[in-house]
Amino acid sequence: MRSARTSLSVMAVCGVLLGCASIQNAPVNIPGDPETLANRLELSFKEEAIADDIVVGLSFSGGGTRAAAFSFGVLSEMERIPLRGTGGPMIDRVDFISGVSGGAVTAAYYGLKKRAALADFREKFLLRNAEEGLQTDLSLATLPRAFAGGINDSTGFPRWLDANLFHGATFGQFRAAGRPRVWINASDIYNRTPFVFGATAFRAMCSDLSEYPLASAVAASAAVPVAFAPVVIETFPNKCKVPLPPWIVKARDNPNAPPMLNAFARAISRYHDGSIPYIKLLDGGLVDNYGLSGFTIARLSSDTPYGPLTPTQAVKLRRALFLVVDAKTAVAGNWVNTVEGPSGVDLVKAAVDTTIDASVAGSFTAFDTTMTDWQSALVRWRCGLSAADRKRYGAPANWNCRDLKFFVGRLGFDQLDRARAAELEAIPTRFRLPPQQVDDIIAAGRDALRVNPTFRSFAASL
């Protein structure tokens, strides 16, 4: 009887606390003009950003300021390395960057400011306390908000990012900035799929991507469960009659389509038909902490051997480099030494870490396989072209149809010496770090790129 009374008392207290908690996460996206949406490119990752015989793509993993600093170190080193035969730095040849969580901060700021971002990102973000004004610990004081949906809502991190980094920038300004093309990735927690902030999703929901705040997209990508409430996006299915792209319909209705592509197409269809009025987004690392889904879907959705490239680009291409900049933590926790545990905060953290680490293995394997298959398909297509097609697509004299190679690799702390790697992996996943740790991680990014065998092989092949 006493146990029942205690349970009722606890429930009553929780009910009172929940009644006092208020989460402010009103959607900030707006409906789009039907005519404008109908004429917009259907896939943001199919836009033509490739202008030469080299493609360079980078993906920046999640991991708070640690991930942001590591990816910043890689970009800084790319600025120092000359591209053989051109005289310009390697960084000027980067075509695509995909970012998740902490890596999305670096990706978005670089995408907006280009090389100018390298001059002030350390001071404007990496050395700052991006958690100021936030409550990041689960306690009795924050428990009501955690139960209500998340300790922090849209009044916190998105506003800080906008005030200190993005200053009102929207995707309209972001997309107009040109190469490299940058994708910000979150997780659609209802559909359990990646959510790529791009024309495909926003066109399907009849919303105007060009007016969406860049800070809100980055905050969604970094919204760790419990610590942050989901970022909400509204769909407007009755505002326009823009049809779904044919590849979405085909992938959705084909039970034999690759699972990643099928799930993504089903999600896009639900945005379009109104069955999901509100999309709820959390940390992109929950489904893809490497941010490789956009690249993979871009290729899997193509119905030609060369897509998402144009035939002219596919004929011109000789070398492609895709590098994952991986700032994940090592295993940690002392609860394996006892029968009890994990519990409380440790249990939540362990569950999130397990989800993220499980996702990276799958996403990298799928991407690597997709790129290997694509390279083979491209070679077969190129070598099967007629003389007339070769001329039409701009193949130069003495063109070698087999002179094509893809380089796919990963940069991680574990590729440095063991003691240094252990020290870096122990740095917490927060959005505030001491200056010395920030500089240590930046240096690690530079060193990891220099010694990386995939990058060295790519550079030598040029």
KOLTIKOL-479508 format. One line per 5 residues: number of its first residue (from 1); their letters; for each residue x, y, z of C-alpha. Coordinates in steps of 0.5 Angstrom, whole numbers. Layout:
residues N
NUM = a = X Y Z ~ ...
end
This chain:
residues 462
1 = mrsar = 0 0 0 ~ 6 5 2 ~ 9 3 -5 ~ 3 5 -9 ~ 2 12 -5
6 = tslsv = 9 13 -6 ~ 8 12 -14 ~ 2 16 -14 ~ 6 22 -10 ~ 12 21 -15
11 = mavcg = 7 22 -21 ~ 3 28 -18 ~ 10 31 -17 ~ 12 30 -24 ~ 5 32 -27
16 = vllgc = 6 39 -23 ~ 13 39 -26 ~ 11 38 -33 ~ 5 43 -32 ~ 11 48 -31
21 = asiqn = 15 46 -36 ~ 14 50 -43 ~ 18 48 -49 ~ 18 54 -55 ~ 20 50 -61
26 = apvni = 15 54 -66 ~ 17 52 -73 ~ 20 58 -77 ~ 20 56 -84 ~ 15 59 -89
31 = pgdpe = 11 57 -95 ~ 14 57 -102 ~ 11 60 -108 ~ 8 55 -112 ~ 11 57 -119
36 = tlanr = 18 58 -116 ~ 18 51 -113 ~ 16 48 -119 ~ 22 51 -123 ~ 27 50 -117
41 = lelsf = 32 44 -118 ~ 29 38 -115 ~ 36 35 -112 ~ 41 40 -108 ~ 46 35 -109
46 = keeai = 45 34 -116 ~ 47 42 -118 ~ 53 43 -122 ~ 59 45 -118 ~ 64 41 -121
51 = addiv = 68 45 -127 ~ 74 41 -128 ~ 77 34 -128 ~ 78 33 -120 ~ 72 32 -115
56 = vglsf = 74 33 -108 ~ 68 32 -102 ~ 69 32 -95 ~ 64 30 -89 ~ 65 33 -82
61 = sgggt = 63 28 -77 ~ 59 30 -70 ~ 62 31 -64 ~ 61 38 -61 ~ 67 43 -61
66 = raaaf = 72 38 -62 ~ 69 36 -68 ~ 69 43 -71 ~ 76 44 -69 ~ 78 38 -72
71 = sfgvl = 75 39 -79 ~ 77 46 -78 ~ 84 44 -78 ~ 83 40 -84 ~ 81 46 -88
76 = semer = 87 50 -85 ~ 92 45 -88 ~ 88 44 -94 ~ 89 52 -95 ~ 97 50 -94
81 = iplrg = 98 45 -99 ~ 98 47 -106 ~ 95 43 -112 ~ 100 40 -116 ~ 100 43 -123
86 = tggpm = 95 49 -122 ~ 99 53 -117 ~ 93 54 -112 ~ 91 51 -106 ~ 88 44 -105
91 = idrvd = 82 48 -101 ~ 80 52 -107 ~ 78 45 -111 ~ 73 42 -105 ~ 67 41 -109
96 = fisgv = 62 39 -103 ~ 62 39 -96 ~ 57 35 -91 ~ 57 37 -84 ~ 53 33 -78
101 = sggav = 53 37 -71 ~ 59 40 -69 ~ 62 38 -76 ~ 56 42 -79 ~ 58 49 -75
106 = taayy = 65 49 -79 ~ 61 46 -85 ~ 56 52 -85 ~ 61 57 -83 ~ 66 55 -89
111 = glkkr = 60 55 -94 ~ 58 62 -92 ~ 64 65 -92 ~ 69 61 -96 ~ 76 62 -94
116 = aalad = 75 68 -90 ~ 72 63 -85 ~ 79 61 -84 ~ 81 67 -81 ~ 76 68 -75
121 = frekf = 73 62 -74 ~ 77 60 -68 ~ 76 66 -65 ~ 69 67 -66 ~ 67 60 -65
126 = llrna = 72 55 -63 ~ 75 59 -57 ~ 68 61 -55 ~ 63 58 -50 ~ 57 56 -54
131 = eeglq = 54 53 -48 ~ 53 60 -45 ~ 45 61 -43 ~ 44 53 -44 ~ 43 48 -39
136 = tdlsl = 47 42 -41 ~ 46 38 -35 ~ 40 33 -33 ~ 38 35 -25 ~ 32 36 -21
141 = atlpr = 32 43 -24 ~ 32 41 -31 ~ 28 34 -31 ~ 21 38 -32 ~ 24 41 -39
146 = afagg = 27 34 -40 ~ 21 30 -39 ~ 17 36 -43 ~ 21 35 -49 ~ 28 37 -48
151 = indst = 32 42 -43 ~ 34 47 -48 ~ 29 49 -54 ~ 29 54 -60 ~ 30 60 -55
156 = gfprw = 38 58 -54 ~ 43 55 -58 ~ 40 57 -65 ~ 40 64 -63 ~ 47 64 -60
161 = ldanl = 49 61 -67 ~ 45 67 -71 ~ 48 72 -66 ~ 55 70 -66 ~ 56 67 -73
166 = fhgat = 51 67 -78 ~ 48 74 -77 ~ 41 73 -80 ~ 44 69 -86 ~ 39 64 -90
171 = fgqfr = 40 59 -94 ~ 38 64 -100 ~ 45 67 -98 ~ 48 60 -97 ~ 46 57 -104
176 = aagrp = 48 64 -107 ~ 55 63 -105 ~ 57 58 -110 ~ 63 52 -109 ~ 63 48 -105
181 = rvwin = 56 46 -104 ~ 55 45 -97 ~ 49 40 -94 ~ 47 40 -87 ~ 44 34 -84
186 = asdiy = 39 32 -78 ~ 35 26 -76 ~ 28 26 -78 ~ 26 22 -71 ~ 19 20 -74
191 = nrtpf = 21 17 -80 ~ 28 15 -77 ~ 32 17 -84 ~ 37 23 -85 ~ 34 30 -86
196 = vfgat = 38 34 -91 ~ 37 41 -91 ~ 36 42 -99 ~ 31 43 -104 ~ 28 36 -105
201 = afram = 25 36 -98 ~ 23 43 -98 ~ 20 43 -105 ~ 16 36 -102 ~ 13 40 -96
206 = csdls = 12 46 -100 ~ 16 51 -96 ~ 21 56 -98 ~ 28 54 -97 ~ 32 60 -99
211 = eypla = 28 64 -93 ~ 30 58 -88 ~ 35 61 -82 ~ 42 57 -83 ~ 43 58 -75
216 = savaa = 36 54 -74 ~ 39 48 -79 ~ 46 48 -75 ~ 42 47 -69 ~ 38 42 -71
221 = saavp = 44 38 -73 ~ 47 39 -66 ~ 40 37 -62 ~ 43 32 -58 ~ 36 28 -55
226 = vafap = 34 30 -48 ~ 39 36 -48 ~ 35 39 -53 ~ 28 39 -56 ~ 27 37 -63
231 = vviet = 27 43 -68 ~ 20 43 -71 ~ 19 44 -79 ~ 12 45 -81 ~ 9 42 -88
236 = fpnkc = 4 46 -92 ~ 1 40 -97 ~ -5 45 -99 ~ -1 51 -101 ~ 2 48 -108
241 = kvplp = 1 42 -112 ~ 8 41 -114 ~ 9 34 -116 ~ 14 29 -113 ~ 21 28 -117
246 = pwivk = 20 21 -121 ~ 26 18 -118 ~ 22 19 -111 ~ 16 16 -113 ~ 20 10 -116
251 = ardnp = 24 9 -110 ~ 18 9 -106 ~ 14 4 -109 ~ 20 -1 -111 ~ 21 -6 -105
256 = nappm = 27 -8 -108 ~ 30 -1 -108 ~ 36 0 -103 ~ 34 1 -96 ~ 37 7 -95
261 = lnafa = 34 10 -101 ~ 27 7 -100 ~ 26 10 -93 ~ 29 17 -95 ~ 23 17 -101
266 = raisr = 18 14 -96 ~ 19 20 -92 ~ 19 25 -97 ~ 13 23 -100 ~ 10 23 -93
271 = yhdgs = 12 31 -93 ~ 9 32 -99 ~ 2 28 -98 ~ 1 32 -91 ~ 1 25 -87
276 = ipyik = 6 29 -83 ~ 4 36 -81 ~ 10 37 -77 ~ 17 34 -78 ~ 21 33 -72
281 = lldgg = 29 34 -72 ~ 34 32 -67 ~ 42 31 -68 ~ 44 28 -75 ~ 49 23 -71
286 = lvdny = 43 19 -69 ~ 42 16 -76 ~ 49 18 -80 ~ 54 21 -76 ~ 59 21 -82
291 = glsgf = 54 25 -86 ~ 55 21 -92 ~ 47 19 -93 ~ 47 25 -98 ~ 53 23 -102
296 = tiarl = 50 16 -102 ~ 43 18 -104 ~ 45 22 -110 ~ 48 16 -113 ~ 43 11 -111
301 = ssdtp = 37 16 -114 ~ 41 16 -121 ~ 38 12 -127 ~ 44 13 -131 ~ 51 10 -130
306 = ygplt = 54 18 -130 ~ 49 21 -125 ~ 49 25 -121 ~ 54 28 -126 ~ 52 31 -133
311 = ptqav = 55 27 -139 ~ 60 32 -140 ~ 63 32 -133 ~ 63 25 -133 ~ 68 25 -139
316 = klrra = 72 30 -136 ~ 73 27 -129 ~ 80 23 -127 ~ 80 23 -120 ~ 75 24 -114
321 = lflvv = 77 24 -107 ~ 72 23 -101 ~ 74 24 -94 ~ 71 23 -88 ~ 73 27 -82
326 = dakta = 72 23 -76 ~ 72 26 -69 ~ 68 21 -65 ~ 70 19 -58 ~ 73 13 -55
331 = vagnw = 69 8 -51 ~ 68 10 -44 ~ 65 9 -37 ~ 66 5 -31 ~ 60 2 -30
336 = vntve = 62 -5 -34 ~ 66 -6 -27 ~ 60 -8 -23 ~ 54 -12 -24 ~ 49 -5 -23
341 = gpsgv = 49 0 -28 ~ 49 4 -33 ~ 43 8 -30 ~ 41 15 -30 ~ 45 20 -35
346 = dlvka = 50 15 -36 ~ 44 10 -39 ~ 42 16 -44 ~ 49 17 -46 ~ 51 10 -47
351 = avdtt = 44 9 -51 ~ 46 15 -56 ~ 53 13 -56 ~ 51 6 -58 ~ 46 9 -64
356 = idasv = 51 14 -67 ~ 57 9 -67 ~ 53 3 -70 ~ 50 8 -75 ~ 57 10 -78
361 = agsft = 60 3 -79 ~ 53 2 -84 ~ 54 9 -87 ~ 61 8 -89 ~ 60 1 -91
366 = afdtt = 54 3 -96 ~ 58 9 -98 ~ 64 6 -100 ~ 61 0 -104 ~ 57 5 -107
371 = mtdwq = 63 9 -110 ~ 66 3 -112 ~ 60 1 -116 ~ 60 8 -119 ~ 67 8 -121
376 = salvr = 66 1 -125 ~ 60 4 -128 ~ 63 10 -130 ~ 69 6 -133 ~ 64 2 -137
381 = wrcgl = 60 8 -140 ~ 66 12 -142 ~ 69 6 -145 ~ 63 4 -149 ~ 62 11 -152
386 = saadr = 62 12 -159 ~ 67 17 -163 ~ 61 22 -164 ~ 59 22 -157 ~ 66 23 -154
391 = kryga = 66 29 -159 ~ 60 31 -156 ~ 62 31 -149 ~ 68 34 -150 ~ 73 28 -149
396 = panwn = 80 31 -151 ~ 85 28 -156 ~ 88 21 -153 ~ 83 21 -148 ~ 84 15 -144
401 = crdlk = 77 12 -142 ~ 80 8 -136 ~ 84 14 -133 ~ 79 14 -127 ~ 80 13 -120
406 = ffvgr = 76 14 -114 ~ 80 15 -107 ~ 75 14 -101 ~ 78 15 -94 ~ 77 17 -86
411 = lgfdq = 81 21 -82 ~ 81 20 -75 ~ 85 21 -68 ~ 86 14 -68 ~ 91 15 -74
416 = ldrar = 96 19 -70 ~ 100 16 -65 ~ 97 12 -59 ~ 98 17 -54 ~ 96 23 -57
421 = aaele = 90 19 -60 ~ 88 17 -53 ~ 89 24 -50 ~ 84 27 -56 ~ 79 22 -55
426 = aiptr = 78 23 -48 ~ 76 31 -49 ~ 69 31 -48 ~ 64 32 -53 ~ 61 39 -51
431 = frlpp = 61 46 -54 ~ 66 49 -50 ~ 73 47 -49 ~ 79 50 -46 ~ 84 54 -51
436 = qqvdd = 89 49 -51 ~ 85 43 -52 ~ 82 47 -58 ~ 89 48 -61 ~ 91 41 -60
441 = iiaag = 85 39 -64 ~ 86 44 -69 ~ 94 41 -70 ~ 91 34 -70 ~ 87 36 -76
446 = rdalr = 93 38 -80 ~ 97 33 -78 ~ 92 27 -79 ~ 91 30 -86 ~ 98 30 -88
451 = vnptf = 100 23 -86 ~ 93 20 -89 ~ 95 15 -94 ~ 88 16 -98 ~ 90 23 -98
456 = rsfaa = 97 22 -100 ~ 95 17 -105 ~ 90 22 -108 ~ 95 28 -108 ~ 101 23 -112
461 = sl = 96 21 -117 ~ 95 28 -120
end
